Every structure is written in structure tokens, then in C-alpha cells.
């Protein structure tokens, strides 16, 4: 008997018929002799609907009340799935995040998990009950309801798998695995059978929407094997697991892109120690994450300081940055909301030269200008005009041979 955690995303539980299909899949796994914990998201489109309501009330909704509102979507889904399983003759019980409990900090909208109690769930599992947990939710030490950020149900599932010492965590979604790039852009995108935690971390952080980045961080930290697969068929998906020696033989594993980036440039900043901190610290205090940063070469004692944030944080980040720019006597603050980030990721990039050259030459041949560059051991990211993002993905996918055989180091 194995302990399995399964997570079903919004499209998998998008209507009553799909919830019934999920119940049948859950029942099949249970009937095979497994203990089972099921984590579900809100029905597709529901969280967006709730967010829209909040934005109609206020341009900057109170963060605590925002969490109270958007968490209701998952409460509906857990109840419906538990009802469905009970109607089929199975013992089932729904849990909200606060009932597990999944204890988080108080960073509303982006709460981080501090600990998870396993006592209630293990007791119910021992009694033969199928547990259905609301993803995305937690509770802070003052009993305030919190949410883990968009895509947080993935994090809920992997964190529960780690806390319960589950044998496997299955993430069911509307795609049947992790692909070399978005199949909607490249028809010849290929499904990856196995990918390392580090590669998946980079892909998730750079725009791939298959898994939320924090879920991969949990999986890596606690060595949870994650199987990403489709809820609409029984095809094997992609295993996200620890690195093995064969993985480094592949130069580039995937190409990803993100269109939710915006650029803020602070012009003519006094070039002296502490200025970067004075610009970025207020953003950190507001729980706004900065992605790419570029500072130009100093001229006449001044420099330009440019960084990117997500579209959802843009308005607030711009207000904060303008205030900080006034305080340091910067000349101006310029913005660009029509940008995209395109990235290549692969373990094989660690020890092989020429990858960046191939990437930049490929983009140059298409007349695509690079505005910003960021690198790590296993990824290269560039900021470019949003209208070229899909073209960039396609030509890079071809340049690194991802449609056919893996491109290996020469």
C-alpha cells in the first residue's frame, strides 16, 4: 500500500462532469490499495472572477480581505468532490487549509508555509477515508485565512506530500507533461520524460505554467518525486526528480517565455553606494519581487537603473519607485509594459561554451533586439519586445534541435 497525493487543477474540476471524472480517477487509485490525499484548485475561471470583483471594489484591495475572498473558490471544489465520492459509496472528508492546519506566515496573497500538521489526516487515512484538501489556502498564527499566490495548489500538494512522507505526488493538469516549449507555439514541441528539480525550478520561474516554482522548491528540499500528467487520459507524463548523470548530456532541455513582465527604468540616478538598496528596499517591504536588474555604466556621476516586475505588481511598484526616485533626486522614471522574457534552460550548459553565442546569433538573424540579459549556471534569459516573443521561442527551439533529438555538447 502506498500513500499518494494527487492534485487536480482548475480545468480538471471545471464543471460537475469533470469533477465526476476526477472522482472516478480518485476511486480507481484508492481501489488499487492506496491511501489517498487529493488537493484541488478552484473551478477554472473562478479565481479570476473573484479577483475581478475585488478590483471593482478597490484599485488596491485590502490584502487580508482579498485572501478571504479568493480562497472561497477552493472551498466549493473540495465540498463538491467529497460529496461526489460519498455518493459513489466511498468514505471521504474535505479539509480547508485551516482545518489541516497548513500554518503560514502573514504575507497575505503570497503566504509561505511554516508547518503542516499530519495528525488529523493520518487518523482519517487509517480509517480508510479519502482526504480532499483545499489547495492554495493556509492560516496564520492569528487564525487569519491566507493564500499562497496564484498556482498555490501545486505548492499545497507537494508540501502535503512532504509532510505526510507520501510515496508519490501526482500533479494532474490539462497537459500530459512538461514539454520542450509551449506546444501552442511550436507544433513539434516534445514531451520530456524526466527532468531535474533544478531545471524545473528554472522553467517554472521563467514562465512555464505547468508547475508553480514554490512547489518545485518543496519537492527538491524534501526529495518528493512529482509526476506531472493529464487528468484527461492515462498517458505517462513527466517525472520531476533528483538529477542523474545522464541529464547533463542534454545541452538545452527547454525554451520558455513570460509575457507578464514589465520594465521600470530610473534615469540619471546618482552613482554612489546604497542607491540600489534605497530603490529596491521599499519594493521588498511591499512584498514585491524584482526579477531582472541592469545598471548602466556610470557617466558624470550618474547611471540608469532598470528592473522588471510582474504585471500584477506593476502599478504598486511604479508608485513606490517614483517616490524613491524623488528621494534620491533621479531625473525620471520610464516604463515599458510591452516586453517579454524568453529563456533557455539546460543542465548541459554548466560546462559547455557557445550556448549564449548560439542564442544571441539566432535572435540577431531574425532582427530581434535584446534589451536585458540574465544568466545562471543552467539558464540564459533575455528581455525583448513582446511582439517578437513567439518568434523567438520558435527559432530558438529549432536552433537547439529540441523538436528532434536532444542537442548534445560537441
N, C-alpha and C positions, 0 to 999 in steps of 0.2 A: 504494500500500500504506500502510495506517495502522497505528499502534501503539495497541491498545485494551487497557485494563484493565477487567476485569469482576469484580464482587464478588457472591457469592451467599450470602444469609443462611441462618439455621438451618432455616427452614421450606422453603426451596428445596432443601436437601440432607437433608431429614428422614428419608428412608429410602432403600433401594437403588434403588427405582424412580425416585424423584425425582433421585437422583444420576445415573442413566442419562439422564433428561430434560435435566439440566444438561449432561452430556457431549455430547448431540446438539445443544444450542444452541451450545455452545462450538465444536463441529466445524463447524457452519454458518457461524459468524463467521470461523473460520480458513479455510474453503474459499472464502470471498469475497475472500481475498487479504490478510487482515490478520495482522500479528504480534499475539500474544495472551498476556497475563498474567492468570491467573484467581486471585482471592483468595476463600477460602471460610471460613465460620464452622463451629463445631461443629454437629452434627445437633441439631435442635430438642429442647429439654429436657435435653440432655446437660450443659450448663454448670450448670444448676440442680441436677441430680443430684449433680454433683461438689461444688458449694458446700454442699449438704445434708450430704454425707459429712464435709466439713471441719468443719462446725458441730456434728456429732455427736461429733467428737473433742475440740473445744475451743470455748468461747464466743468467744474471740478467737484464731483460728488464727494461727500464725506466718506473717507476710506472705510471706517468701521461699518457704516450703514450700507455701503456698496457691497461689502462681503456678505452681510446679512441677506441682501437681495439676490446676488448672483449664485449663492450656494443653494438656492431653492430648486434649481433645475435637477441636481443630482438626487435630492430628496424624493422627487416624483419618480425617478427611474428606479431607485432601489425598491420602493414600495411596489411598483408595478411588476418588477421581475420576481420579487419574493411572492407576491400574490399568484403569479403565473405558475411558479414552481409548486406552490402548495396545491393549486387546482389540479396539477398533474400527479399528486399523491406523494410529493417529497416534503421532508421537513426542511424548512427554510426560515431564515430570520434576517431582517435588514438591520443595518447599523449605520447611523450617521457618524461623521468623523468624531464628534464629541462623545459618542457612546462607546467608541472602542476603548479608551480615547486615543486619538492621534494628537499629541500635545506639540504645539508650535510656539514660536516667538510671536510678538505682536505686530509684525510688519504686515499690516492688512494689505491684501491684494498680491503680496509676494512672500507670504509667510514661509519660514523654514522649519522643518520638522526637528524637534528636540528629542522626543522619545515616543515610543508606541508601547502600550500595554498589551500583552498577549494573553492575559488570564481568561477574560470572558470568551474570546474566540476559541481558545484551546478547549475550554469546557464545553462549548457548543459543538465543536468538531468531534469531541469524544462521544457526544450523544448522537452522532450521526446527522447533524444539521449542516445544510449548505448555508454558508455565510455570504450575505450580499452587502458590500460596503460602499457607501457613497464616496466616490473619488473626489479629489480637488479640495476637500474640506479638512479642517482641523479645529482645534480650540486652544486658546492661550491659557496662561495660568490664572487669569482673572475671569475665566469662563466665557470670554468673548469668542464668537464664531470667527474663524479666519479662513482664507482661501490661499491656495498655493501658487496662484498665477495660471494663465491660460495653458492648457495642456497638462495641468497638475494631476490629473487622474493617473497618468503614467507614473508619476513620482509616488503617488499613494500606493499603487500596486507593487512597485519594486521595493519601496520601504516596508510594506507589509510582508513581502516575501522574505526580506532580510530579517525582520523582527521575529517572524514565525519559523525561520530556518526552513523555508519551503524548498522542495526539490527542484522546482521549475516555476518560472514566471512567464506566462504566455500573454503577449500583448496582441489582441485581436483588433484589426482596423479594417479600412476599406481597400487596402492594398495588400498584396500577398508577400511582402518582404521589403527589404532595403534594396534600392536599385542604384546603379552607377550614376544615374541622374534622374530627373523628373521625366517619367515616361510620356507625360503630356507634351513635353518639348522635344524629346528625342524618341522616335518610334522604336529605335534599336537599343534603347537602354536595357541593360541586363541585370537580372536579379543576382545579388551577392549571397552566396550560400552561408558564408561565415565571415564575420568582421570583428575586429578587436574593439575593446572598450574605448581605447584612445582614439581610433579612427571614428567611431560612432559619436564620441564626445565632440570631436571637431565638426562632423557633419551636422549634428544637432544644433550646435552653437552657431553654425554658419547659415542656417536657413532650412535644412532638411526637416520636414514636418512629421516624419514617421515616429520619432521619439522625442520627448522633452529632455533637454540637456540634464536637468537635475536627476531624472530617473536613471540616466546612464551613469552619473556620478555615484549614485547609491549602488548600482549594480557593480561597478568597479570596486568600490570601497569594501563591499561585503561579499564579493565574488558570487553574485547572483547570475546564473545563466538565464538570458532573456531570449525568448523565441518570438519574433515578430511575424505574424501571419494574418491571413484574411479570415474574416468571420463569415464569408460567403462561399468558401469552398474548403476542402480538406487538404489542399496542397501544402507541402512543407514550405516554410518561409525562410527567414534569415536568423541564424544564431548569433547573438551578440555575446562574446565570451572573452576570456583572457587570451592574450597574444600567444601565438606559437611561432616557431622558427620559419615556417613556410610563408607566413603573411608578409614578411619583409621582402620576399622575392617579387611582389607586385609593386610597381613604381607608383602608380596612382590608382586608388580604389574608387573614387567618386568625384563628381563635379556637383556643386550645389550653388544655389543663389538665394538672395533675400531681397525683396522689394520693399520691406518695411523699414528701410534705413532713411534717415535724414541727416543733413550735414549742417553744422553750425561753425562759422569761422569768425573768430575775434581778431580784428585787424589792428595793426600797429600797437601791439602790446609791449610795454616796457620790458626789455630783456634783462631780467635780473632774478636772483634766486627767490623762490617762494611764489612766483606769479602763477605757475601752473596749479599749485595747490590752492591758491585763492580763487581760481576759476572753477576747479573741479570739486573742491570740498563741499560747497553748497549743494551741488548736484547729488553727491553721495548722501548728504544729510537728508535730502528729499527722496532717498531710495531710488534714484535714477542711475541706471548703469550706462556708463560710457563705453563705446566699443573701440573704434579705431581712432588714433590720435596722431596728428602730424604737426610738428613745429618747424617753421621755415628757418633758414639761416638768418642770423641777426644782421640788420643793416641800420646804421646810425643809431644803435642802441635800442632798436625796436624789431619785433618779429610778428609773424602771423601765427595764430594758434587755432588749429582746426580739429574738430572731433565729430563723431557720429553718435546718434542715439536713435532709438526706435521711434516710429511714427506715433505710437501711443503716448510716449513721453515728451514728444516734441514741444507742444505748447507750453507745458510747465517748464521744460528745460530752457526754452528761449527766454521766458520771463526772468528766470533765475540768472541766466547768463548775462542778459542785458544789465541787470542790477550789479553783478560782479564786475562787468566791463566798465561801468561808470565809476566804480570804486577804485579801479586801477588806472583810470584815465586812458583806456583804449580808445581808438578812433571810431570804430564802428563794429557792428555785428551783422554779418551777412548769413543768409541761409539758402539751402537748396533741398527741396523736397522731392526732386525728380532724379534720384540716384538709386543705384542697386549695388549689392555686393555679390561678386562671383568668386568662388573659391575652388581650389583643387586640394584633395586630401589623399594621403597615402603613406603607410609606414616605410615604403621603399625610398621615400625622399630623404630619409635621415642621412644616408651615407653616399648619395649619388648627386653629382653636379649636373648642371644643364637643364634641370626641371624648370626653373624660373625663366631661363632664356627661351625655352620652347614655348612656355605660356605667353610671354610678352611678344615674341615674334608672331605667334599665331594671331593674337589680338591686333597687332600692328598691320598685318596683311589685310585685315578687314576694316582698317581705318578706325578702330576703336581706341579712344584715348583713355589712359589710366589716370585717375585723379589722386588716388591714395593707394598705398601698398602696406600690407601687414603680413608677417610671416611667423611661423613656429617651426619646430622640428619636422612636423608632418603636414603642414598646410601652407598655402600661399593664398591670400585674399586680396582682391583689388576692388576699389570703388570706381564705378563708371556711370555714364549716363544711362538712366533706366531703360530708355528705348532700345539700347543695344544688349540688354541682359540675356534675352533668349538666344540671340545670335551668338553671343559669347559662349554660352553653355554648349550650343551645338558644335561650334568649331573646336572648342577645347575637348569635347567628348570624342570627336573624330581624331584630333591631334594626338591624344594619348591612347587611341586604339581600344576604347572601352566597349565598343559595340561588338568587337570580335574577341580575339584572345587578349589576355592581360598583357600590357606593355611591361616588359621586364628590363632591369638595368642592363646596359651593354657592357 
